[in-house]
Amino acid sequence: MEGNNKKRRTVIVTGATGGIGGAVIKALDNESFNIVAVGRNKDRLRKLAKTVKRAGFITAQADVRNEEEVIAVIKSAVREFNSLDAVVNSAGVFITGDSLNFSTADFNKTLDVNVRGTWLFSKHAIKEMIDEGRQGIIINISSGAGTHGLAGGAAYSSSKFAVIGLSESLDMEFREKGIRVMCILPGKVNTSMQSLPPDDPARKIMLQPEDIADLVVYLMSLPERVTINRVSIRPALL
Ligand SMILES: NC(=O)c1ccc[n+]([C@@H]2O[C@H](COP(=O)([O-])OP(=O)(O)OC[C@H]3O[C@@H](n4cnc5c(N)ncnc54)[C@H](OP(=O)(O)O)[C@@H]3O)[C@@H](O)[C@H]2O)c1
């Protein structure tokens, strides 16, 4: 559903068709925000659009690896809402396997989606924010595996280390222009990214997607003088 309200803050959420991105959208679904929900899967985007029936919400289909599509999403956000205030980069893939048999295609895909996609959305959003003379926030979802290795997850862990380096570097580069780049490092979250069966009791002690969404809302609420570069959040029992 389309709408326009200049007083609201405009937020782009990637990975909107996934567990964490979907929860972020629910948490931001109030009168304070215009939301641009980005995903690839058309059916899931359509379902999402049916659940958020209000002005100030649009969906956009884009592959985060495709620079033209990323730029088009940012342009459509600005065209629709006259502003861009924040991006939550939640799109990601988790491909595991023993390293000696791990394909180069899967390694490249992991780095492409998790790092290059995050970089592309961050870069073009920051450019837009600076061009418009706006303060802005980029929130990148790294992982606990961004500070420690993961047996069978060399590509994923490399990508999530890179997301932290990317976030901190962009923050240092653009902080004087009023851009804050923050990074969330979640432990296990109960989404489809976890391979356990949906009814496995172990899912109950994981973080829930809403826990990450609440943290996003908190980071978005910080006064402009405050930033948090990295925040680790993990299940108390795991
Ligand atoms: N779940 C966890 O335990 C956990 C822990 C730490 C960090 N994380 C991170 O949290 C983020 C969200 O994960 P999640 O748990 O919500 O997983 P999820 O439910 O599998 O969602 C992943 C999302 O990424 C999107 N995506 C994948 N490839 C894409 C591409 N090329 N272009 C655009 N979108 C793409 C998917 O969109 P489509 O389905 O539309 O393709 C989907 O919306 C990821 O970065 C993940 O690494 C997750």
The ligand as an ORCA input file, in Angstrom:
! r2SCAN-3c Opt
* xyz 0 1
  N      19.127    -16.744     12.049
  C      20.250    -16.678     12.710
  O      20.580    -17.527     13.574
  C      21.203    -15.531     12.470
  C      22.250    -15.328     13.381
  C      23.138    -14.285     13.167
  C      22.991    -13.467     12.067
  N      21.974    -13.700     11.191
  C      21.864    -12.805     10.036
  O      20.612    -12.170     10.055
  C      20.213    -11.817      8.715
  C      18.780    -12.285      8.480
  O      18.719    -13.687      8.598
  P      17.370    -14.489      8.938
  O      17.668    -15.341     10.108
  O      16.238    -13.576      8.951
  O      17.334    -15.459      7.674
  P      16.178    -15.786      6.627
  O      14.883    -15.920      7.317
  O      16.709    -16.921      5.832
  O      16.130    -14.468      5.720
  C      17.142    -14.163      4.793
  C      16.680    -13.016      3.950
  O      17.726    -12.650      3.064
  C      17.157    -12.426      1.787
  N      18.131    -12.646      0.726
  C      18.958    -13.715      0.553
  N      19.679    -13.539     -0.561
  C      19.302    -12.367     -1.110
  C      19.681    -11.629     -2.256
  N      20.619    -12.084     -3.098
  N      19.075    -10.444     -2.505
  C      18.103     -9.972     -1.695
  N      17.708    -10.603     -0.564
  C      18.296    -11.784     -0.299
  C      16.004    -13.405      1.692
  O      15.110    -12.902      0.713
  P      14.307    -13.856     -0.316
  O      13.820    -15.022      0.494
  O      13.197    -12.975     -0.795
  O      15.291    -14.247     -1.343
  C      15.449    -13.311      3.099
  O      14.563    -12.231      3.188
  C      21.245    -12.511      7.799
  O      22.207    -11.559      7.402
  C      21.889    -13.534      8.703
  O      23.193    -13.864      8.294
  C      21.048    -14.686     11.364
*
